[in-house]
Amino acid sequence: MQRRGLPGATPAVTTWLLGMTLLIGLAARVSADEPWLGPYSGPSRDDVDASTLDGKVLCGYQGWFNTPGDGWGSGFVHWGRGLESPDRRHFTVDLWPDVSEYAPEDLCDIPGLKMPDGSPARLYSAFRKGPVLTHFRWMREYGIDGVFLSRFAGEAADKNRARHVNQVLANVREGCHREGRVWAMMLDLSVGRGLPTKAVMDDWKFLCDQVRVREDSRYLRHQGKPVVLLWGLGFQDRPWTPEQGEELVRFFKEDTKYGGVYLIGGIDPHWRTLKGASRRDPAWSAIYRSFDAISPWDAGRYRDDASMDRLRKDVWEGDIAELKPLGKGYMPTAFPGFSWDNLMRKKRGTTRIPRREGEFFWRQFAIFRDLGVRTVFVGMFDEVDEGTAIYKVTNSPPVGPYFLTYEGMPPDWYLRLTGAATRMIRGEIAASPKIPADLRSTLP
């Protein structure tokens, strides 16, 4: 989702969505042969408090990966194009996941591609439950509270792709129950032109009526209301109008049956001034201020300490000064680094925002702690497409294609950092502008 942070750029998923038949009207929702979308009734634990956003660090979770033979019926979706053919394949990810803890039956070989030790290069699918449950086990082990599950409006409206996103939802929900994490919906409006507001509202009705998300004990609530992150209104490169934005906000907050949510707006950081990538129409000002909380999409807005400090002064400090007296929430974005060379077919290294062995990531949390921020969105848990993933990534990727690594840091380094940063945000450990020495001392 980093692409969203680059003014004028096409959002990461939009390019892919435009290649599919997604805007052909509202497709039928889940069929009777998909009973797994009913309320969850398996083993459950409640380690993380699901009644509040306060003191939470929550990761964006894409779950948009597929592999041949995963049960959905497609190829290597979101991993690349033509991966089945060694002579024409093109990867669209810049990081390679560490799949050593996934069950063999959940992995798929890439024909003709080898790891440095000569073993087959393999990838996972989030359509299968095993990898997703592994991700949520990691969240529990490293002290990460939970996720906002990305659900793209265009995908949910497409009968075929809806099978995938609904299965991923079921996997995520089960992972949260089994590992005591929390989850909430991130309804993403990054779609091609022409999708009506009715599609977004109908999908939320489906989630309430059939999936019954509001009744799920691990679904995140705040101030007694179910939390929804509505992402994508007001950006210059999104087609939504102020009238549509007002209609959607009014539905989620005021509808007598489906409203009453705690609505977070995922919007451009310059929402107060209508600059940056925000649309200039003054009507957007009132829409932005009608949210219960603001989550500025900060990823990609800075690449070093100096530009980070400028955003602190220009955005974060002013946002808090306006929102806090109004009793509105604030959830800025932290991201570990970035790269989309493969996705955008760029020269190697030209799009990279260096991770600096985690110091870039940690410094954002240190600033948020200094500003009194109590809720942080991490973008993202699993997005290797744009190099923002924090889950386990290998430092020994397949031989041949170009991939970045975690700069020699352990595969779980960013899981460790996120868990420790969560404790810092909550005040459980001392604030530190740099990664604490005791955390670095655990390195091999």
N, C-alpha and C positions, 0 to 999 in steps of 0.2 A: 504494500500500500504506500510505500514511500513516494511513488510517482505523484501521489496526490499533493505532496508537499512542494512540488516544483511548479511554479506558476506557468500556466499555459501548456503544461505537459498532459498527455493523455493518461488517465489513471490506469494502473497496472492491470486491473481486471477488465477494463472497458475494451481494450484492444481484442482481448479474447472473446468477450461477450458479443462484440459486433460480428464476429465470424460465425456465430450460431444463430439459429432461428428463435430468438427470444421474445421478440415483440410482435407476436402473432395473436395477440389477444390474451385474455386470462385463461391459462390452461386449467384443466381439471386438477384438483388437489390430489392428495394421496388416495390411492384406491383401497378397496376392501382387503386386498392381499398384502397390505403393509401394516399389520396390527402393532408392530414395534413402535409406532408413534404414540401409542396410548400412554397413560401415566406410568412412570417407573415404579416398580414394586420389588426390586431386588435388594441386596445388601446395601446398607447406607451408614454413613458416619457423619458427624457434624462438627469436625474440628474447627472449621472457620465459621465465624458468625455471619449468617446470611441476612441479618436484619438491618445492616448498615453499610454504607460506603466508607464511613470514617475509618481511617487507618488502613486502607486497602491499597495494594498494588495489583493491578489486574492487567493481564496480557491480552492483546488481540490475538484471536485464533482463527486462521483461515480454513484449514482442513480441506483445501480445494484440490488435493492431489489424487490422481488415479493412476493405475497401472493395468496393463492387459491381464485378464483373468481374475480381476478383483471382485467380479460379480455385477459390476455396473454395465459392462459391455463396451468399453472404449479402450483407448490406448494410454499413452503416458501424458495425461492431461496435466498441464502446468509444469511439468518437468522439462518439456522441450517438444520439438516437432520432428517427426520422422525417425524417432529413436530406434525403431525396429530395423532400420536399414543403415548399416555402418557407413555406407557411401554417401548418404544424404542427411544424416541426422544433425540437428542443431539444438543444443541445450539452451534453455532460457532461465537457468538458475546459476547463481554465482557461488553458492556454497553447497557442499555435499554432506548430507546428513550422516551421522554415525549410526549405522543400523545394527550394530553388534548386539543390541539387547532385544531386537525384534524376533519374533518366531519365524523360522524359515518359511512356513506356509503363508506368511503375510508379506513376503518379499518377491520381487520379480527381477529376473536377470535382464540386463541390457545386452542384446546380441553383439558379440565381438568386442565388448569393453571389459577391461580387466583392472583390478586394483593393483597397487604396487607389489603385493605378495603373490600375484598371479591368480588370485581367486576372482570369480565373476563379480562385476559391479552390479549392485542390486539396489532397488528402490522400493519404497512402501506406498500403500494407498490408504488414505484416511477413510475410504468407504468400508474398509475392514476394521473391525472393532479393536483388534489387538494393538496396532500401533497407537491408536488414540488413547487406549487405557494405559499404555506405557508412558505416554506424555503426561497423563494426570498423576501417575505414580511418581514421576519425577517432580511434579509440582509439590506434592506432599513431602517428598524427601528433602527438598531444598527450601521449603517454607514459602512457596508462592501461592497467593490466596485463591486465584481462579482466573476466569477468562470472560471477555466479551466475545461471543461467537459471531463472526462475520456471516451475514446472510444477505446476499445481493438480491435486490428486488427483481432484476431481470432473470436471474437463475430460478428464483422461487416461482416465477410466472411461466416457466418453461417446463412442460410435463416431463420431459426426459431428464433434464438436469435436476429437477426437483427431487427425483429419486435419490440422487447423490446428496444434496444438501440436507434432506430430511434424515437420511441414514447417518450422516455426520452429526447432526443434532442429537440423534438418539445415542450415538457413541459418546459424545461429549457429556450429555446428561448422566449417562451411566458412570463415566469416569469421575464426575464430580461427586456422585453419591458414594462410590466405592472408596474414594480417597479423601472425602470430607472437604472438597473444594466448593466454590460458588461459581455461578455462571449467570449471564444475562445476555439478552439479544442486542446485537449491533446491526441494525437494519440499514444497509448500505445502499445509497441512492446512486452509486456510480454505475450508470447504465447508458445505453444509447438513447437517442432522442425518440420520443413518442410514447414512452411508458406512462400511463395515466396514474394519478394519485390513487385511484380506485384499486390498482394492483397492490400498492403498498398497504392500504387499509385492509383489503381482503386477505392479504397474507397474515397480518396481525390477527385478524378474526380467526383465521385457520389455526394459528398458533395458540390462541386462547380456547377455542371450542374443541379442537381435536387433539392437539398436543397437550393442552391444558398447562401451559408454562406457568401461569400465575399461581397454580396450586402446587407447584413443585417445591418441596421443602428446601432444596438447595438453590433455588432461583433467588437472585439477589433482590433485596428490597431496601428502600431508604425512606425514612419518615413514614413508614407504614405502607408505601406504595411500591409496586413492581417497577424495576428500573429498565428503561429502554434507552439505548444510545442511537439516536437518529443521525446518521452520518451523511454529509454531502450537500446540504442546502447552502446556497449563497456563493458557491465557488464559480469563478468565471468560466471554467471549462466544464460545468455541469448545466444541463438544459433547464433546470427548474426555475419557475417564475416566483416572484413574491406572493402572488395569489395562491399558487400551489403550496408554497411553504406555509402560509398562514392556514390553509385548509388542513394540512397535515398536523401542524402543531395543535390546532383546535380539536381535531379528532382524538389525538393521543391524550390530551389533557381533559377534554370536556365530554366526550361521547358517553352517554348514560350507561352503556353496557361494556364498551371496550376501552374507555378512557380511564382517567384517574391514575395514570402512570407517573413516575418520577422521570421526566424527560430531559435527557442530556443532549445538547446540540454539539455534534462533531463538525466544527466549522473552521474557517481560516483564522489564523492568529490575529489578523488585523481587522477583526470584526467591529471593534469599537470605532475605528477611523475610516472604515470602508476603503482601505488601501490594500496593498499586497495582492493576493489572488482573490480577494472578496469582490463581489459585484458592487458597482458604484451606486445603484439605485437606492435612494434614501429609505425606501420602504423596507429594506432588509434590516435596518437598525431596530425597528420595533419587533421584528420576528426574532432576531438574535436575543433580544432582551426578554422574550416571552418564554424561553427555556427555563427549567428549574436549575440547570447547571450548564456550564460551558466547558467543552473539551477542545481546546485549540489543537489543530493538527500541526505540531511543531517539527515533525520529522523532515529533514532536508533543509530547514531554515537556517542552519548554522553548521559549520564544519570544523571549527576550531574554538579555542577559548575566547578569542576576541569577538567573534560573531555570536557566540553563545551569550556573552555578557551584553551585547547590544540588544539581543532579543529579550533578555531579562529586563533591561531598562525600558525598551519600547513596548513590550507586550505583557510579560508576566506581572510586573509590579503594578502597572496601570489596571490590568484586569482585576487583580485582587483588591485594589483600592476601590474599584467600582462595585464589585460583586459582594464583597464581604458585608458592607453595611446593609445590603438588600437581602441578606440571608440566602443568597444563591450559592450553589456549589461550584467548585473549580477542579478540573481534572486535566492537567497538562500532560503532554506526551513526552516520554523518554525513549530514545532509540540508541542502539549500541554502535551504529556505523551504517554504512550503506555501500552498495555497488549493484549496478544493473548492466554491466558491460555485455554479458551474453544476451540478456533480454532485448537490449536495444542495438545489438550488433556494433558496439563501440570498440575503439582501440583499447587493448588491455590496460586497465588501471586508470582510465580517464574519468570514470564516474565515481570513483571510490572516495568515500569519507572514512578516513582511517579510524580504527577502533582504539588504537594506542594501548593495547593490552588491557582494555577495560576502563582506562582512566577517563576516556571521553564519556562513556555511559555513566560512570559513578559521579562525575562532576555535575551532571544534570540533577541527580537525586540530591546531592549536597546543596545545590541552589534551592531546590524545592523545599528541603528541610529548613533552610535559612529563611525562606519566605513564609513558612508556616503552612505549606500545602500538606493536606492530609490524605489525598487520593491521587494516584498516578496511573496513567495508562501507558503500558509498554507496547511499543509497536516494532516488531510483533514476536509472538512465540515461535512461529514455524515458517516465516516467510523467507525462504532461501532464494526466492525469485529476485528480490531486490536487496539481498544481503543484510536484512535487518533481523534475522532469526537470533533467538537466545537459547534454543534447545541444543542438544548435543550434535556437534558438527565435527567431522573428521579432519585431522591435519594431514591425512594421507589420502587424497582424493584419487579418482581413477586416472590411469596413465593416458596422456594424450590431450584431452580437452582442457580448457583453461578454467580453473576454479580458485577462489580465494580460500584461505583457512583462517583459523583463530590465532594466527601469528605465533604458533607454537604453544599457546596456552592450552590447558586441558580441554577436552571436549565439553565438559560440564562447567567451564569457568563462568559463563554468563548466567547459568542457573544459580551458581553460588553467589554471584554478585547481586542478582535480583533478590534472592532471599535475604541477603545481608542488608541491601538497600531498603527492603521492606521494614526490617527491624529499625533501621535508622529513621525512616519516615515516622514510625510509631513512637520514636523516642526510647526504644528498648536498648539501643546502643548509642554511644556518643556520636555527635555529628563530626564528620571528617571531610575536608575538601578533597582528599585523595583516598584511594583504597587503603583501608587499615592494614597496618603491618601484620597483625595477627591473622588476617585473611590471606595475605600474600605468603605468610609462613607455611600455609598448608600446601603450597605448590610443591610438586615433586622436584 
